Amino acid sequence: MTGETRYRVIVRCPKCGERYILRGRNNEKGELETGFKQCICGNESNLHIDATPE
């Protein structure tokens, strides 16, 4: 085990109601990195993100 904390990330789009469940880790800048770019409806900025440690 590397000691890095993994997070369970739930991304919700208020525009279309879609929900994504992902796993992520903190990058060097302390930001949560999952690889998620945009919702299927094209929404990139107005997303609700909830992260909990695994």
N, C-alpha and C positions, 0 to 999 in steps of 0.2 A: 504494500500500500504506500502511495506516494505522500500522503498527508494532505493533499488538496481536497477541499470540500466540494462535493458535487451538489448541485441544486436541482430540484424539481421545479420547472418553470411552467406556469400556465399563462398563456397569452390569449386575451379575449379581445375581439374586435367589436366595438359598439356599433359600427356602421352596418355590418351584415349579421352579427351574432355568432360568427365562427369562433371555435375554441381550439387551441393547439396546446398539447402537453409535450414539453421538451425537457432535455437535461442540459445543464450548462455548468460552467466553472468561471471563476473570476480570472480575468486576464492580468497583464502586468500593471495596467492602469487602475485596477480595482473594479473595473466594470464587468458586469455579467455577460458572458459570451455564449450564445447558443447557436449562432449561424442563421437565425431567423431574420429575414429581410423584409417581407411584406405579406399581407393577407391575400387570399385569392381574389378579393374584390378590389385590390390595388391600394388599399389603405397602408401607408407606411409610418405615419406619425401619431395618429390618435389611437393608441392601443393600451389596454389595461394589462399590466404585467404583475404577476404574483409569484415570488420565489420562496421556497422553503428548503432548508438543508435536508439531504437524504440521510 
